[in-house]
Amino acid sequence: MTALPLFGADTGSALGVGIFLIWIACLVAFSLVAVAAVGLSVWMVVDASRRPDHQFASAGVDRTLWIVLASVGLMLCQPLGLVASIIYFTSVRPRLDAIPPAPSPPISPTG
């Protein structure tokens, strides 16, 4: 009884090796995209959460919308999170960065 080859009629065939290498390349590419989607979504949630409310109000951007998009994308649909993160970092974040920080209230002397 002989074992059936995995690819093609010959175990060492060029077609079998080529198919295997294409499969590995696709696996690596999809893994990198998935890791990038998760990383960008987490970064987006942290970035949006740490910014003060007045920056979002001044820019006319809804903080809750962007955090929800990233969170849903992170948990349910990674391509949604990836697209939302790319839009946030290329369009929304530069507008938020252009808004100066709010002046801190004066410190009253105690004594």
C-alpha positions as CSV (number, residue, x, y, z in Angstrom):
1,M,0.0,0.0,0.0
2,T,1.5,3.3,-1.0
3,A,0.7,6.7,0.3
4,L,-1.1,9.1,-2.0
5,P,0.9,12.2,-2.8
6,L,-0.5,15.5,-1.6
7,F,0.0,17.4,-4.9
8,G,-0.1,15.9,-8.4
9,A,1.0,12.4,-9.4
10,D,4.6,12.9,-8.3
11,T,5.5,14.1,-4.8
12,G,8.4,16.2,-6.1
13,S,6.6,17.6,-9.1
14,A,7.1,21.3,-9.9
15,L,3.4,21.9,-10.0
16,G,2.9,20.5,-6.4
17,V,5.8,22.6,-5.1
18,G,4.4,25.7,-6.8
19,I,0.9,25.2,-5.5
20,F,2.3,24.7,-2.0
21,L,4.5,27.9,-2.2
22,I,1.5,29.9,-3.5
23,W,-0.6,28.6,-0.6
24,I,2.1,29.6,1.9
25,A,2.4,33.1,0.4
26,C,-1.3,33.6,0.6
27,L,-1.4,32.4,4.2
28,V,1.4,34.8,5.1
29,A,-0.2,37.7,3.3
30,F,-3.6,37.2,4.9
31,S,-1.9,36.8,8.3
32,L,-0.1,40.1,7.9
33,V,-3.3,41.9,6.9
34,A,-5.1,40.5,9.9
35,V,-2.4,41.6,12.3
36,A,-2.3,45.0,10.7
37,A,-6.1,45.3,11.0
38,V,-6.0,44.4,14.7
39,G,-3.1,46.6,15.4
40,L,-4.5,49.7,13.6
41,S,-7.9,49.2,15.2
42,V,-6.5,49.0,18.7
43,W,-4.2,52.0,18.1
44,M,-7.2,54.0,16.7
45,V,-9.4,53.2,19.8
46,V,-6.5,54.2,22.2
47,D,-5.8,57.4,20.2
48,A,-9.5,58.5,20.0
49,S,-10.0,57.7,23.7
50,R,-7.1,59.7,24.9
51,R,-7.9,62.9,23.0
52,P,-9.9,65.6,24.8
53,D,-13.5,66.2,24.0
54,H,-13.0,69.8,22.7
55,Q,-10.8,68.5,19.8
56,F,-13.6,66.3,18.5
57,A,-16.2,69.1,19.0
58,S,-14.0,71.7,17.3
59,A,-13.3,69.4,14.3
60,G,-16.9,68.4,14.0
61,V,-16.1,64.7,14.4
62,D,-18.0,62.2,16.5
63,R,-15.7,60.3,18.8
64,T,-18.2,57.6,19.6
65,L,-18.7,56.8,16.0
66,W,-15.0,56.2,15.4
67,I,-14.5,54.1,18.5
68,V,-17.5,52.0,17.7
69,L,-16.4,51.5,14.1
70,A,-12.9,50.3,15.3
71,S,-14.4,48.1,18.0
72,V,-16.9,46.4,15.7
73,G,-14.2,46.0,13.1
74,L,-11.9,44.5,15.7
75,M,-14.4,42.0,17.0
76,L,-16.6,41.1,14.0
77,C,-15.2,42.3,10.7
78,Q,-11.5,43.0,10.4
79,P,-11.7,44.6,7.0
80,L,-14.2,47.2,8.4
81,G,-11.7,48.0,11.2
82,L,-8.8,48.3,8.8
83,V,-10.7,50.6,6.5
84,A,-12.0,52.7,9.4
85,S,-8.5,52.9,10.8
86,I,-7.0,54.0,7.5
87,I,-9.7,56.7,7.1
88,Y,-9.2,57.9,10.7
89,F,-5.5,58.1,10.5
90,T,-5.4,59.8,7.1
91,S,-8.4,62.1,7.4
92,V,-9.7,62.6,10.9
93,R,-6.5,62.5,13.0
94,P,-4.8,65.3,11.0
95,R,-7.8,67.6,11.7
96,L,-7.7,66.7,15.4
97,D,-3.9,67.4,15.5
98,A,-4.5,70.9,14.0
99,I,-6.6,71.9,16.9
100,P,-4.5,73.4,19.8
101,P,-4.9,71.9,23.2
102,A,-7.3,73.7,25.6
103,P,-5.6,76.1,27.9
104,S,-5.3,74.8,31.4
105,P,-7.2,76.7,34.1
106,P,-5.0,79.0,36.2
107,I,-3.7,77.6,39.5
108,S,-5.0,79.6,42.4
109,P,-2.5,80.3,45.1
110,T,-3.2,78.6,48.4
111,G,-1.9,79.6,51.7
